[in-house]
Structure formats: structure tokens, C-alpha cells
Amino acid sequence: MRYQRKLTYPEPFHLLSGRQTHGATATAESLTGTVAIHASPSSHAPVVGRAPCGALLLVIGRQAGWHAVRYDNCQGFVSGEEIVLNY
């Protein structure tokens, strides 16, 4: 029997891109007043949290237009269209 290692949350975040993005921040911006934080990089993925407009998010990875973020005690993915990266 072959053993398969199952990646668990939040391990995949550091594997999303070849570049380290630790310490980068972004500001949440949305016309609806809050930015949805999804469990995976898809608008169809379950929402695991929300950040109010103007909130500062810690960016920990990127994948195809989505950013892996931490906000308060929540980790998940936010669409690149709903944040402004702070350089």
C-alpha cells in the first residue's frame, strides 16, 4: 500500500509561488464593504472569513490572480481584484 501525504491547511500557502512574499501587505477594497476570504483560490470556494474595507491583510502567497492572506485568525485566498498591494 502506497502512503500518500495529504497536505493540510495552511501548508499549501508557502508552496503557491517560487517567490517568498512573507511580510508583504495588502489593503482590502470592495464596493460591498467587505472582502470575502475563500478556502481555496476560487470564487466558488467556501468563504472562511471576511475583511472590512481598509483592513490590512498579510500576503503569504500568490496563485493565478489570487493571493493567500492572513487576517486576524483567518487564513485563505482573496481575489487580486479586491485588494491593493502595499509595496
Secondary structure, DSSP 8 states (H G I E B T S, - for coil): --------TTGGGGGS-SS--TTEEEEE--TTSEEEEESSSSTTS-EEEEEETT-EEEEEEEETTEEEEEETTEEEEEEGGGEEEE-
